[in-house]
Amino acid sequence: MIKICKTNPNYFQDPLANESTGIYMEFDNGNNISIQWGCGNYGSYRDSDAKPETYSAEVLISNTNIEDFPIDVMGWCDSDMVARLIHQTATMEFWELVKKYGRKESCEIED
């Protein structure tokens, strides 16, 4: 499933806004990835109105069957890193993702 997010209620964005603030994807392996930008997120336009495009985004990897978030939000991820994270989220086991990215605070991560 791919869902376009047009608002982030934690940061009082206008739910009727025409601009997307990110996407959320669920994969068959149970892993999920949230890619967000705009007001309040760790990426481009953090302190301004959302725009339909971004140079960097906040990414959160989770799993449908696990309530805890052992992988912290990764901020200011560029498009190459976001593409890598989408691929890895779709193809790796969640424990492998936790081992690789657990408790990280930014996308300055070695592969």
SVG drawing of the C-alpha trace seen along z (x, -y; Angstrom):
<svg xmlns="http://www.w3.org/2000/svg" viewBox="-10 -29 40 40">
<polyline fill="none" stroke="black" stroke-width="0.4" points="0.0,0.0 1.2,-3.5 -0.6,-6.4 0.0,-10.1 0.1,-12.2 -1.3,-15.7 -1.1,-16.7 0.7,-16.0 -1.7,-16.7 1.2,-16.9 2.3,-20.2 -1.1,-21.8 -0.8,-21.7 -4.0,-22.5 -5.8,-19.2 -7.2,-20.8 -3.8,-21.7 -3.2,-21.0 0.5,-20.1 1.7,-16.7 3.9,-16.4 5.0,-12.9 4.2,-9.2 3.7,-6.1 4.3,-2.6 3.5,0.9 5.3,3.9 4.3,7.6 7.2,8.5 5.4,6.4 7.8,3.5 6.6,-0.1 8.4,-3.3 7.2,-6.8 8.8,-9.6 7.8,-13.1 8.8,-16.7 7.6,-20.2 6.7,-21.9 8.0,-20.1 9.8,-17.3 13.5,-16.8 14.0,-17.8 13.6,-20.6 11.0,-23.2 11.0,-22.3 10.1,-25.8 7.9,-26.8 4.9,-25.7 4.9,-22.3 5.8,-22.2 5.0,-19.4 8.7,-18.5 11.7,-18.4 15.5,-18.1 15.6,-16.2 13.1,-14.3 12.5,-12.6 12.3,-8.8 10.9,-6.3 11.1,-2.5 8.7,-0.4 7.0,3.0 3.3,3.7 3.8,6.5 6.1,4.5 4.7,1.7 8.0,0.3 10.2,-1.8 13.7,-0.4 14.8,-2.6 14.8,-6.3 13.6,-8.8 16.4,-9.6 16.4,-13.2 17.6,-15.2 17.8,-12.1 18.5,-13.0 16.8,-11.2 19.5,-8.6 19.3,-7.6 15.5,-7.6 15.6,-5.2 18.1,-2.9 15.9,-2.9 12.7,-2.1 14.5,0.8 16.0,2.1 12.6,1.8 10.9,3.8 13.5,6.6 15.2,7.0 14.0,8.6 13.1,6.1 15.8,7.4 18.3,6.7 17.1,3.1 17.2,2.7 20.8,4.0 21.8,1.6 19.8,-1.5 18.7,-1.1 18.9,-4.3 20.3,-6.5 19.6,-10.2 20.4,-11.3 21.1,-9.9 24.8,-10.2 25.0,-6.4 27.6,-4.2 26.4,-1.4"/>
</svg>
